Amino acid sequence: MRQEFVRGKRRYILSLDIDLFEACVINRHWYGETNRRHGRRQELFTDLGVAKSRFTAVQAYLVSRGYEPLPHYPLHGCLGGAVRRAPFRHGDRR
């Protein structure tokens, strides 16, 4: 899951990922569009349910502090992170 927030010239990216060792990781990254101020924080969880509840708690906190969620636009032509190609036919060049 990934959610982006904006407040004036400030941006905040919040994401929930599962790593190779099946640990749940909440990544928080904040930065300014016009300056060099930024920060990053990671939180590790072993339970996905606890991680999801923490994710929603951070979302609620950001909204209470004046951040507005940006609309999510899915990428066109992508399926599961990979671009789908037409099947190879005899005589085609790639």
C-alpha positions, 0 to 999 in steps of 0.5 A, spaced: 500 500 500 502 507 498 499 513 500 501 520 498 499 526 502 500 534 501 500 540 505 502 546 501 509 545 499 510 539 504 509 532 501 509 526 505 509 518 502 506 513 507 507 506 504 506 499 507 510 493 504 512 486 506 520 484 505 523 478 503 523 475 510 515 476 511 516 482 515 511 488 515 515 495 514 511 501 514 516 507 510 515 514 512 518 519 507 517 527 508 520 532 504 519 540 502 518 541 494 522 548 495 527 546 500 532 541 502 528 539 509 526 532 509 526 525 513 525 518 513 522 513 518 521 505 518 517 501 522 518 493 522 512 489 524 511 481 525 503 481 524 500 484 518 494 486 522 498 490 527 501 494 521 495 495 517 492 498 524 498 503 525 498 505 517 491 507 518 493 511 525 498 514 521 493 516 516 489 519 521 494 523 524 496 526 517 489 528 516 488 531 523 495 535 522 492 538 515 495 534 510 490 532 504 491 525 501 493 525 493 488 521 488 491 515 486 492 514 479 494 507 477 499 506 471 496 504 464 499 498 461 502 495 467 499 488 470 503 487 477 509 491 476 510 488 469 508 490 462 504 485 458 507 484 451 503 480 446 505 473 444 511 472 440 509 469 433 513 466 428 517 471 423 516 477 428 522 481 430 524 483 437 
